[in-house]
Amino acid sequence: MKRIVIALLMSFVYTANAQLGAPVYLQNFGQGIGTAVLPGPPLAAGLTSYTYSDQLCPPPGSYCLARRTNVNSCFNNEWIDIRRDDDYDMDFGNMMIVNSIASTTKKIVYADTVAASVCPGTTYRFGFATYNLDNPLEVCPNSVDLPIFHMNIMDRNGNLIRHAVTPQINYGPVAPPDQGYRLARYWMDFVVPAGVDKIQLSIELDPTLARCGDDFAFDRVFISAVGPTASIWYDNEPPTTFIKSLCYQENGSVPMSGMVGAYYGNTSYQWQQSVDSGLTWSDIPGATALQYSTVYTAPDSFLYRLSAGETFNIANPACRVVSNVIRVNVDGPPVFTVQSNSPVCAGSPLQFKAEGAVSYTWTGPNGFYDNIAQPHIYFSSLRDSGVYRVEAVSLGGCWGEDSVRVRINGIDVDAGPDTVICKGEPVPLFAAAGARYEWSPSTGLSSSFTRQPIARPESSTLYTVTVTSADGCQDTAQVQIRVRNAVTLKAAIDGISHLCITYDSASFEDKSSGVITKRWWDFGNGQTDTLAKPAMQYYSTYPGEPDRIVRLAVQDTAGCVDTAYHSLEVHDNCYIAVPSAFTPNGDGKNDLLGPTNAFKARDLTFTVYNRAGQKVFESRDYAQRWDGRVGGQEQNTGVFVWLLTYTDTLGKRILQRGTVLLIR
């Protein structure tokens, strides 16, 4: 058995370090349907000796076309899972899944006539991909009778040109669960004899050994010309650059060059172009040198490659090798989108997003500028509302512009400037207009839920206001009220409140509270003082003169200042007397009885007695007078006795008595 295997390997020949041309023949069994694992249509008649089945686990002697083997496994897990076909870059490509049977004759796996004309004397490569589907843990694991394939190239009359036999297709290694198994590739090289321009191919399953483990996946049957290594690149760019972009508005060009190794006796070149992502290629007229360049005037995408062959065969694409592929993207104005998360509440992040270009320049209200795809304003304000414009540039340098309008809801709250006050001084606070307000802390505030509360904090306080707009957005602001002094400063004056014409005196005393360091008196008579208990003051007055005003300003250790005002009423008559009669009839004239002009009397007592000696009225305030009633009862007309005592301005105690007539 070892000698047979060696013979098979030796018959499987190929050309080392060779480059392939575009496929002269290619069968990859088509495309699947989306992501679903569904059977594809049958092959054309005569291409295989197996019977078509629309089951993902085809019965013995049949095949199906699918993008992978059955995900639920087949035949009680006798088959392994092949998750992708041989065309790794083709999404959901199909492969041929064969359930073979024992046979005494070769089974044609695949056979066809090559439609393209080949070139005599040219070397071609014929190959396919396959994988043994049988699970070695389930199907005769000790057997060495594994599949062997015969590869045949014939001329149009069936005469054999080249034959090779593959090694035994052994069980594959266990693949990672996320990848599944992949197919292995086998090929042989052959030279087309003189006089031959049409060929046939066949791949057959050898019947002598395929008695165990003879089920397989089969894909990518191809024939390509073999020749020298060919490569292309962009001029003045690193060799790793495979995509070049430019803008059609520039009417620019992209110079490119190529190189083909020594192989042909007389080498000719032909640049090729594809505008359908490589599905089809066409020769570029006149592009037969190792350099190529053209001017681009319209947006499009182009693939380029360089083909080469013998001069006498260059007209036939089937007789050439091809280079690597490079792409030129000719951009039009960038097609991009611009969006934002507007509307947002003031203070919330405002986010922008642009897609479809490679660079962006943003400008907008409130001096906004940025040059990234997704800029942010992390703490938005009402001033950020408006139109934002973005200039976008494509990879090729084409320019475009778009804009987006954003709206910031709510309010920008301002609680006014920080303020320094003296203790007890009122401070009006205010906030920007809104629907609802809430101040905190509430200590020292006239209200916590108004726009403009009055603050009288006992100590320095940081107030925070939260304002809610009509659309439910909120914003906050703070204001610091600093209290300069720890003890409230309050100016107060104690002293005489009346002056008598034409010359009179008055005394005053400072009754202010707080930690006082300075005081300033202004007595309204041209005199000032700084003492707590200043000297007696004297006033020259005249009839009808307005009140005199005494002022006292005090200052404490914190520099706080307060002022008190004391009025001195000027009277034309200061003679104290009691009327001899009064008429308490409610007409507003002479209705009350009491001493008159007793403005400056101290320790005054006024008492009224009836004829029986009973006290009917008493007052210690000259302004509080008798209305002629006793216990709420009106007294009849009659004579009453009164008694008046007081201390005058000289400190002398005065006693007066008399009678009064009550008239009804």
C-alpha positions, 0 to 999 in steps of 0.5 A, spaced: 500 500 500 505 504 501 508 503 494 501 505 491 501 511 495 508 514 493 506 512 486 500 516 486 504 522 489 509 522 484 504 522 478 501 529 481 505 534 478 505 541 478 510 547 476 513 551 482 513 558 483 508 559 477 503 565 477 496 563 474 492 567 469 485 568 469 481 562 469 480 559 462 474 554 466 471 555 472 466 551 476 464 554 483 457 551 483 454 558 484 451 562 490 447 560 495 440 563 497 442 568 503 444 565 509 439 560 509 442 553 508 438 551 502 439 546 496 441 549 489 439 547 482 441 541 479 447 541 474 446 541 467 446 534 464 452 530 462 456 533 467 456 528 473 454 521 473 451 522 480 444 523 481 441 530 483 437 530 490 434 536 493 436 533 500 441 536 504 443 529 506 443 526 499 441 518 499 447 514 496 449 515 489 446 522 489 449 529 490 446 536 492 449 543 491 449 547 498 453 552 501 455 547 507 453 540 510 447 539 514 447 543 520 444 537 524 449 532 521 447 527 516 446 519 517 447 519 525 453 524 525 457 519 520 458 526 516 462 532 519 460 539 518 463 543 512 461 550 513 464 554 507 466 552 500 472 553 497 471 560 495 472 563 502 471 570 499 464 568 496 459 569 501 454 563 501 457 560 495 455 553 494 459 546 493 457 539 491 456 534 496 456 527 494 454 521 497 458 516 493 457 508 493 461 502 492 462 501 484 467 496 480 467 502 475 470 509 475 464 514 477 465 521 474 465 526 479 465 532 474 466 532 466 466 538 461 468 541 455 472 547 455 469 553 451 475 557 451 480 556 446 487 554 449 494 556 446 498 550 444 505 550 447 502 554 453 502 550 460 496 550 464 494 548 471 487 544 472 485 543 479 479 542 484 478 542 491 475 536 496 474 534 503 472 527 506 466 528 509 466 521 513 467 522 520 473 517 522 470 516 529 463 513 526 465 510 519 471 504 519 476 508 523 481 503 521 480 503 514 485 505 509 481 505 503 480 512 502 477 516 496 482 517 490 481 522 484 483 521 477 484 527 473 484 527 466 485 533 460 483 531 453 483 534 446 476 535 443 476 528 440 477 525 447 485 523 446 488 524 453 493 530 454 495 529 461 493 524 467 494 524 474 492 521 480 491 524 487 493 521 494 488 518 498 483 523 501 484 522 508 480 524 514 481 531 516 483 534 522 478 536 527 476 544 526 475 549 531 467 549 532 467 556 530 470 555 523 468 548 521 472 544 516 475 547 510 476 543 503 483 542 500 486 543 493 489 538 488 492 540 481 496 538 476 499 542 470 499 540 463 502 543 456 497 543 450 500 540 444 501 543 437 495 543 433 490 543 439 485 549 441 480 545 444 480 541 451 476 537 455 476 535 463 474 530 467 475 528 475 473 521 476 473 517 483 477 511 483 473 504 484 478 500 487 479 503 494 473 507 495 469 502 499 470 506 506 469 513 507 468 515 500 463 521 501 466 528 500 465 535 498 467 537 492 468 545 489 472 550 484 474 546 478 478 550 474 483 551 469 488 557 468 494 558 464 501 558 468 506 563 467 511 568 470 510 572 476 506 578 474 505 584 479 503 591 479 503 597 483 502 605 484 507 609 482 510 614 488 506 609 493 508 604 498 508 597 495 502 595 500 497 600 497 492 597 493 487 602 493 488 609 491 482 615 491 482 621 487 476 626 486 473 627 479 473 634 479 481 634 479 481 631 472 487 627 475 491 621 473 494 615 477 500 612 474 501 605 475 507 600 473 508 593 472 513 587 472 513 580 469 518 575 470 522 572 465 518 566 462 516 567 455 520 567 449 517 574 447 513 577 452 507 582 450 503 586 455 496 588 456 492 592 461 485 590 463 480 593 467 474 591 471 468 596 473 463 590 476 468 588 482 472 583 478 466 579 475 468 581 468 475 584 465 476 587 458 483 589 455 484 597 455 485 599 448 493 601 447 495 599 454 500 594 452 506 597 456 509 596 463 506 603 465 499 605 465 495 612 466 489 615 464 485 621 466 479 620 470 473 625 469 467 622 472 466 618 479 466 610 478 470 605 481 476 601 477 480 595 478 486 594 474 491 588 473 496 587 468 496 580 463 502 577 459 503 572 454 507 570 448 507 575 443 503 570 438 498 568 443 497 575 447 490 576 443 487 570 447 486 572 454 486 564 455 493 564 454 496 569 459 498 570 466 495 576 470 498 580 476 495 582 482 489 587 482 489 594 485 483 599 485 482 606 483 476 609 486 474 616 483 470 620 488 464 624 486 461 629 491 461 625 498 454 622 499 454 623 507 449 623 512 448 628 518 444 628 524 444 630 531 440 628 538 436 635 538 432 637 541 435 636 548 434 640 555 439 645 556 445 642 560 444 635 557 450 633 552 448 635 544 451 630 540 452 630 532 454 624 527 456 624 520 457 618 516 460 617 509 466 621 508 473 621 511 474 628 514 469 633 517 469 640 519 464 643 523 462 650 525 455 653 528 453 657 533 456 660 539 463 659 536 462 652 535 468 648 531 470 641 531 473 636 525 471 629 527 465 625 525 462 625 532 463 631 536 459 633 542 457 639 546 457 636 553 453 641 557 449 645 552 446 652 553 440 655 549 445 659 545 447 653 542 441 652 538 441 654 531 444 651 524 450 647 524 454 646 518 459 641 516 464 640 510 465 633 508 471 631 504 471 624 501 477 619 501 479 622 494 478 629 496 472 631 493 468 636 497 461 637 500 457 641 505 450 639 509 447 642 515 443 640 521 438 645 525 438 643 533 434 646 538 436 646 545 429 647 550 429 650 557 433 655 560 439 658 562 439 659 569 442 665 572 441 667 580 445 674 579 452 676 582 454 674 589 453 679 594 456 681 601 451 684 606 451 686 613 447 681 618 440 683 618 440 686 611 435 684 606 437 681 599 433 680 593 435 674 589 432 673 582 432 667 577 431 667 570 424 666 568 421 659 568 415 655 570 417 653 577 422 655 582 425 651 588 431 655 592 435 651 597 436 651 603 430 655 605 433 658 611 433 666 611 428 666 605 422 669 604 419 664 600 423 657 597 418 657 591 418 664 588 422 667 582 425 673 587 425 671 594 428 676 599 434 673 603 436 675 610 441 669 612 444 669 619 450 667 616 454 666 610 449 661 605 450 658 598 443 658 595 441 654 589 435 655 585 432 649 580 428 652 575 423 648 571 421 650 564 414 649 561 417 643 557 420 640 563 427 642 562 431 644 568 437 648 570 440 650 576 444 656 578 448 658 585 449 665 588 453 666 594 451 671 600 456 672 605 454 675 611 460 680 614 458 680 621 456 675 626 452 680 631 446 684 628 448 692 627 442 696 629 442 704 630 437 707 635 436 713 638 433 715 645 431 722 647 426 728 647 421 728 641 418 735 642 421 742 641 418 749 644 419 755 640 422 760 641 428 757 644 429 750 647 433 744 649 433 736 648 438 731 650 439 724 646 443 717 647 445 712 643 441 706 644 444 702 638 446 694 638 452 690 635 459 691 636 460 698 635 466 702 634 464 708 631 458 713 631 456 720 628 451 724 630 447 730 626 443 733 631 439 738 626 442 744 629 448 745 626 452 740 631 455 734 631 458 729 636 461 722 636 459 720 643 454 715 646 451 720 650 452 727 647 451 733 651 445 737 651 443 740 645 439 747 644 435 749 638 432 756 636 425 755 633 420 759 630 412 758 629 410 753 623 417 751 623 417 743 620 420 738 624 427 737 626 431 731 624 436 728 628 441 722 625 445 717 628 450 713 624 454 707 627 459 702 624 461 695 627 468 691 627 466 688 620 465 695 617 457 695 617 453 701 618 446 703 620 443 709 621 437 711 625 433 717 625 429 721 630 424 727 629 423 733 633 416 736 633 416 744 633 410 746 637 408 753 638 405 753 645 408 748 650 404 751 656 401 745 660 393 746 662 387 743 663 380 745 659 375 748 664 369 744 660 368 739 654 363 736 650 363 729 649 358 729 643 362 725 638 362 731 633 370 731 633 370 738 637 373 738 644 370 731 645 376 729 650 379 731 657 386 731 658 392 736 659 394 740 653 401 741 650 404 736 655 410 734 650 416 734 655 412 733 661 415 726 665 412 722 670 405 725 668 399 723 672 392 725 670 386 723 675 378 725 674 374 725 680 366 726 681 363 730 686 362 724 691 370 723 691 370 717 686 375 716 681 372 716 674 378 716 670 386 716 670 392 716 665 399 716 665 400 718 658 398 726 656 395 723 650 390 718 653 384 722 655 377 722 658 371 721 654 366 722 659 364 715 660 365 711 666 364 703 665 362 705 658 356 709 661 356 716 659 356 721 665 351 726 665 352 734 665 356 736 671 362 738 675 368 734 676 375 735 679 381 733 676 388 732 679 395 733 675 402 731 677 408 731 673 416 733 672 418 739 668 424 740 664 428 743 670 426 737 674 421 740 678 415 736 681 409 740 679 402 739 682 395 742 679 388 741 681 381 744 678 374 743 676 371 741 669 364 742 667 362 736 662 356 738 658 351 734 654 
